[in-house]
Amino acid sequence: MVAPTDILTLIYGTWLLVEQNGTSNKLGRGTSRYPIGLLTYTPTNYMSANIMASEPEFRPSWLQYPNELSDSDTDWAQVGKHTLSYAGPFSLVAMSPGSNTSGQLIHGPLTMANVPSWVGTEQSRNFKYYELGGDTWLKITSGNSTGANNTGLFWKKIT
């Protein structure tokens, strides 16, 4: 049996978004059909999530930072509409009954978020940790316990 403190040790690191699936289109509507991203959990119990569209139509290649005065607000709005980025403390709040590899994490209260209404909020995330084909995986869902949103994000550990 993996103790809760041990599962945190397994979760610490950086994860690469490999796949999104499920019946909810909520995330796909917010980022894209083919998002890319990184998720990081630190041993000091801070996290950051960065997800963005990979499709060129959502990422005008001529935009640079800092922005130019001639840049269109529409182009920058397109980038913002298809990006999700947030960070803050995180905590393990529960392990699933009878499981030593799945449970619930709370991201927050968030210190920063590109979605203004998320700053200061807590985002509940269900997780399942597993190993497959020599790789370490984390499935994250943002749905509540009733399964209202069963979109899964599959993250592969890269550090």
Backbone as numpy.savetxt, mean C-alpha at the origin, in Angstrom:
# Nx Ny Nz CAx CAy CAz Cx Cy Cz
4.41 -22.07 16.02 3.57 -20.88 16.02 4.45 -19.63 16.02
4.11 -18.67 15.18 4.85 -17.41 15.12 4.19 -16.43 16.09
4.97 -15.88 17.01 4.45 -14.90 17.97 4.24 -13.57 17.26
3.31 -12.72 17.78 3.07 -11.42 17.15 4.34 -10.60 16.95
5.26 -10.62 17.91 6.49 -9.85 17.72 7.34 -10.45 16.61
7.27 -11.77 16.45 8.02 -12.42 15.37 7.43 -12.09 14.00
6.11 -12.01 13.90 5.50 -11.68 12.61 5.91 -10.27 12.19
6.03 -9.36 13.16 6.49 -8.01 12.82 7.90 -8.05 12.25
8.75 -8.86 12.85 10.12 -9.00 12.34 10.11 -9.49 10.89
9.18 -10.37 10.57 9.07 -10.88 9.20 8.53 -9.83 8.23
7.69 -8.94 8.74 7.07 -7.90 7.89 8.03 -6.75 7.62
8.93 -6.46 8.56 9.87 -5.34 8.36 10.61 -5.51 7.04
10.74 -4.42 6.29 11.47 -4.45 5.03 10.72 -3.68 3.96
11.18 -3.82 2.73 10.56 -3.15 1.59 9.95 -4.19 0.67
8.75 -3.90 0.22 7.95 -4.82 -0.58 7.60 -4.16 -1.91
7.67 -4.93 -2.98 7.36 -4.47 -4.33 5.96 -4.95 -4.72
5.11 -4.03 -5.17 3.77 -4.41 -5.62 3.89 -5.21 -6.91
3.36 -6.42 -6.89 3.48 -7.32 -8.03 2.13 -7.52 -8.72
1.06 -7.55 -7.94 -0.24 -7.84 -8.54 -1.36 -7.24 -7.71
-2.43 -6.86 -8.41 -3.67 -6.41 -7.79 -4.78 -7.27 -8.35
-5.62 -7.81 -7.48 -6.78 -8.55 -7.99 -7.93 -8.43 -7.01
-9.08 -8.90 -7.42 -10.26 -8.87 -6.57 -11.46 -8.36 -7.32
-12.56 -8.27 -6.59 -13.82 -7.87 -7.22 -14.09 -6.38 -7.09
-13.39 -5.70 -6.19 -13.63 -4.27 -6.03 -12.79 -3.50 -7.03
-13.37 -2.48 -7.62 -12.63 -1.61 -8.53 -12.18 -0.35 -7.82
-12.36 -0.30 -6.50 -12.06 0.93 -5.76 -10.62 1.37 -5.96
-9.64 0.48 -5.78 -8.25 0.88 -5.94 -7.93 1.16 -7.39
-8.40 0.33 -8.30 -8.14 0.55 -9.71 -8.64 1.90 -10.18
-9.74 2.35 -9.62 -10.28 3.65 -9.97 -9.37 4.76 -9.45
-8.71 4.52 -8.33 -7.89 5.56 -7.71 -6.48 5.64 -8.25
-5.91 4.53 -8.67 -4.55 4.57 -9.21 -4.62 4.21 -10.68
-4.73 2.93 -10.97 -4.86 2.50 -12.36 -5.13 1.01 -12.39
-5.30 0.52 -13.58 -5.50 -0.92 -13.76 -4.21 -1.69 -13.53
-3.08 -1.03 -13.76 -1.76 -1.67 -13.63 -0.85 -0.82 -12.73
-1.13 -0.80 -11.44 -0.31 0.02 -10.55 1.05 -0.60 -10.27
1.99 0.26 -9.91 3.29 -0.18 -9.41 3.48 0.51 -8.06
4.28 -0.08 -7.20 4.46 0.57 -5.91 5.46 -0.10 -5.01
5.75 0.61 -3.93 6.62 0.11 -2.87 5.93 0.33 -1.53
6.09 -0.63 -0.64 5.55 -0.59 0.71 6.71 -0.89 1.65
6.93 -0.02 2.62 8.06 -0.20 3.54 7.57 -0.18 4.97
8.04 -1.16 5.75 7.80 -1.23 7.19 9.15 -1.22 7.89
9.35 -0.33 8.86 10.63 -0.24 9.56 10.54 -0.85 10.96
11.69 -1.25 11.52 11.71 -1.79 12.88 11.31 -0.76 13.95
11.29 0.52 13.58 10.82 1.55 14.52 9.32 1.77 14.39
8.65 0.86 13.68 7.20 0.85 13.49 6.67 2.09 12.76
7.39 2.45 11.70 6.89 3.43 10.75 6.76 2.74 9.40
5.88 3.27 8.58 5.63 2.67 7.27 5.43 3.76 6.23
5.60 3.38 4.98 5.22 4.26 3.88 4.70 3.39 2.75
3.69 3.89 2.08 3.10 3.21 0.93 3.09 4.19 -0.23
3.58 3.73 -1.37 3.63 4.56 -2.57 3.16 3.72 -3.75
2.04 4.11 -4.32 1.44 3.37 -5.43 1.10 4.38 -6.52
1.42 4.02 -7.76 1.10 4.92 -8.87 0.75 4.12 -10.11
0.12 4.80 -11.04 -0.20 4.19 -12.32 1.08 3.93 -13.10
1.06 2.89 -13.91 2.21 2.63 -14.78 1.90 3.00 -16.24
0.64 3.23 -16.54 0.25 3.52 -17.92 0.68 4.93 -18.33
1.30 5.08 -19.50 1.78 6.39 -19.97 0.68 7.46 -20.02
-0.54 7.07 -20.31 -1.61 8.08 -20.41 -1.90 8.76 -19.07
-1.47 8.15 -17.96 -1.67 8.75 -16.64 -0.39 9.42 -16.11
0.69 9.36 -16.88 1.98 9.86 -16.42 2.67 10.63 -17.56
2.23 11.86 -17.84 2.84 12.63 -18.92 4.37 12.69 -18.75
5.09 12.17 -19.73 6.54 12.00 -19.61 7.32 13.32 -19.63
6.70 14.39 -20.08 7.40 15.67 -20.16 7.39 16.43 -18.83
6.60 16.00 -17.87 6.56 16.70 -16.58 7.84 16.45 -15.80
8.32 17.50 -15.15 9.51 17.40 -14.31 9.25 18.10 -12.99
10.10 17.78 -12.03 9.99 18.44 -10.73 11.28 19.17 -10.46
11.24 20.43 -10.04 10.02 21.18 -9.78 9.30 21.51 -11.08
8.01 21.75 -10.93 7.20 21.98 -12.12 7.57 23.29 -12.80
7.28 23.34 -14.09 7.51 24.55 -14.90 6.22 25.37 -14.92
6.35 26.68 -15.01 5.17 27.54 -15.07 4.29 27.20 -16.26
4.89 26.67 -17.32 4.13 26.34 -18.52 3.40 24.99 -18.41
3.67 24.24 -17.35 2.99 22.94 -17.18 1.50 23.14 -16.98
0.75 22.25 -17.54 -0.70 22.30 -17.42 -1.15 21.72 -16.07
-2.07 22.42 -15.41 -2.65 21.88 -14.17 -3.36 20.56 -14.45
-3.92 20.43 -15.64 -4.59 19.19 -16.03 -3.62 18.01 -16.04
-2.43 18.23 -16.57 -1.43 17.15 -16.59 -1.02 16.75 -15.18
-0.77 17.75 -14.32 -0.39 17.44 -12.94 -1.55 16.80 -12.18
-2.77 17.22 -12.47 -3.94 16.61 -11.83 -4.06 15.14 -12.22
-3.74 14.83 -13.46 -3.76 13.44 -13.94 -2.79 12.58 -13.13
-1.58 13.10 -12.90 -0.59 12.37 -12.10 -1.12 12.18 -10.68
-1.62 13.25 -10.09 -2.12 13.18 -8.71 -3.30 12.24 -8.56
-4.17 12.23 -9.54 -5.36 11.37 -9.50 -4.99 9.89 -9.52
-3.85 9.57 -10.09 -3.46 8.17 -10.26 -2.25 7.81 -9.41
-2.15 8.47 -8.25 -1.07 8.21 -7.30 -1.65 8.14 -5.90
-1.15 7.21 -5.09 -1.50 7.15 -3.67 -0.20 7.02 -2.90
0.01 7.95 -1.99 1.23 7.95 -1.20 0.88 8.38 0.22
1.31 7.59 1.20 1.08 7.98 2.59 2.11 7.34 3.49
2.27 7.90 4.70 3.26 7.38 5.65 2.86 7.76 7.06
3.39 6.99 8.00 3.16 7.26 9.42 3.49 6.03 10.23
3.16 6.05 11.51 3.40 4.88 12.33 2.46 3.74 11.94
2.82 2.53 12.32 1.92 1.40 12.12 1.99 0.50 13.34
0.93 -0.30 13.50 0.91 -1.24 14.62 0.15 -2.50 14.23
0.54 -3.58 14.86 -0.16 -4.86 14.71 -1.27 -4.84 15.74
-2.53 -4.93 15.30 -3.63 -4.86 16.25 -4.24 -6.22 16.56
-4.11 -7.17 15.65 -4.71 -8.48 15.91 -4.14 -9.51 14.96
-4.07 -10.72 15.45 -3.75 -11.87 14.61 -5.07 -12.58 14.34
-5.21 -13.16 13.16 -6.43 -13.89 12.83 -6.53 -15.12 13.72
-7.74 -15.45 14.21 -7.90 -16.63 15.05 -7.37 -17.88 14.36
-6.53 -18.61 15.07 -5.99 -19.86 14.54 -4.89 -19.70 13.52
-4.44 -18.46 13.28 -3.39 -18.23 12.28 -2.19 -17.55 12.92
-1.02 -17.94 12.47 0.17 -17.24 12.94 0.83 -16.45 11.82
0.14 -16.33 10.69 0.70 -15.59 9.55 -0.26 -14.57 8.96
-1.38 -14.33 9.60 -2.31 -13.32 9.09 -2.94 -12.57 10.25
-3.37 -11.36 9.96 -3.96 -10.53 10.99 -4.32 -9.17 10.45
-4.26 -8.17 11.34 -4.64 -6.82 10.95 -3.60 -5.82 11.44
-3.25 -4.91 10.55 -2.34 -3.81 10.85 -3.12 -2.51 10.79
-2.70 -1.54 11.56 -3.22 -0.19 11.44 -2.09 0.69 10.92
-2.32 1.34 9.80 -1.41 2.35 9.28 -1.91 3.68 9.81
-1.15 4.31 10.70 -1.56 5.61 11.20 -1.56 5.70 12.72
-1.94 6.89 13.21 -2.46 8.00 12.44 -1.41 8.50 11.44
-1.86 8.69 10.21 -0.94 9.04 9.13 -0.37 10.45 9.33
0.94 10.55 9.15 1.63 11.83 9.29 1.56 12.63 8.00
1.57 11.92 6.88 1.47 12.58 5.58 0.69 11.69 4.63
0.03 12.33 3.68 -0.70 11.59 2.65 -0.97 12.55 1.50
-0.90 12.05 0.27 -1.22 12.93 -0.85 -2.72 13.17 -0.94
-3.50 12.37 -0.24 -4.94 12.60 -0.14 -5.15 13.39 1.16
-5.45 14.69 1.09 -5.51 15.52 2.29 -6.39 14.97 3.41
-7.51 14.38 3.08 -8.42 13.89 4.13 -7.87 12.68 4.88
-6.80 12.07 4.39 -6.21 10.91 5.07 -5.23 11.31 6.17
-4.70 12.53 6.15 -3.74 12.95 7.17 -4.43 12.87 8.54
-3.77 12.19 9.49 -4.32 12.03 10.83 -5.25 10.85 10.99
-5.58 10.16 9.89 -6.50 9.02 9.99 -5.73 7.72 10.19
-6.47 6.70 10.57 -5.93 5.35 10.66 -6.54 4.53 9.53
-5.69 3.81 8.83 -6.13 2.96 7.72 -5.92 1.51 8.13
-7.00 0.77 8.22 -6.95 -0.64 8.62 -6.57 -1.50 7.42
-5.63 -2.41 7.64 -5.17 -3.30 6.58 -5.11 -4.73 7.09
-5.80 -5.62 6.41 -5.68 -7.05 6.71 -4.47 -7.56 5.95
-3.75 -8.51 6.55 -2.56 -9.03 5.89 -2.47 -10.54 6.01
-1.77 -11.12 5.06 -1.39 -12.53 5.11 0.04 -12.62 4.62
0.89 -13.21 5.45 2.31 -13.39 5.14 2.51 -14.83 4.70
3.24 -15.03 3.62 3.52 -16.41 3.20 4.77 -16.47 2.34
5.28 -17.68 2.19 6.43 -17.94 1.33 5.99 -18.86 0.22
6.46 -18.54 -1.00 6.07 -19.32 -2.17 7.18 -19.22 -3.21
7.62 -20.35 -3.71 8.63 -20.37 -4.76 9.94 -19.71 -4.37
10.29 -19.79 -3.10 11.53 -19.19 -2.63 11.43 -17.70 -2.35
10.26 -17.10 -2.55 10.05 -15.68 -2.29 9.14 -15.49 -1.10
9.24 -14.32 -0.49 8.39 -13.95 0.64 7.34 -12.98 0.14
6.08 -13.23 0.51 4.95 -12.46 -0.01 4.11 -11.91 1.13
3.45 -10.80 0.84 2.50 -10.20 1.75 1.27 -9.81 0.93
0.13 -10.37 1.32 -1.13 -9.96 0.68 -1.79 -8.96 1.63
-2.10 -7.80 1.09 -2.73 -6.74 1.88 -4.11 -6.45 1.29
-5.12 -6.42 2.14 -6.45 -6.00 1.72 -6.89 -4.86 2.63
-7.64 -3.95 2.07 -8.10 -2.82 2.87 -9.56 -2.95 3.25
-10.16 -4.08 2.94 -11.56 -4.28 3.27 -11.79 -4.48 4.74
-13.02 -4.27 5.13 -13.37 -4.51 6.53 -13.66 -5.99 6.74
-14.03 -6.35 7.95 -14.23 -7.76 8.28 -15.40 -8.38 7.51
-16.27 -7.58 6.94 -17.39 -8.13 6.17 -16.99 -8.41 4.73
-15.77 -8.03 4.36 -15.31 -8.29 2.99 -15.87 -7.31 1.98
-16.25 -6.11 2.42 -16.84 -5.13 1.52 -15.90 -4.75 0.38
-14.62 -4.81 0.63 -13.63 -4.52 -0.41 -12.62 -5.65 -0.38
-12.73 -6.57 -1.31 -11.81 -7.71 -1.26 -10.75 -7.64 -2.35
-10.35 -6.42 -2.71 -9.22 -6.27 -3.61 -7.96 -6.61 -2.85
-7.13 -7.46 -3.42 -5.88 -7.83 -2.78 -4.70 -7.23 -3.51
-3.77 -6.71 -2.74 -2.50 -6.25 -3.29 -1.45 -7.25 -2.87
-0.72 -7.79 -3.83 0.29 -8.81 -3.55 1.67 -8.17 -3.65
2.39 -8.19 -2.54 3.69 -7.55 -2.42 4.76 -8.61 -2.24
5.86 -8.47 -2.98 7.01 -9.38 -2.88 8.12 -8.67 -2.12
8.68 -9.34 -1.11 9.73 -8.72 -0.31 11.01 -8.58 -1.13
11.58 -7.36 -1.13 12.80 -7.12 -1.89 13.98 -6.75 -0.99
13.74 -6.45 0.28 14.84 -6.24 1.24 14.49 -6.90 2.56
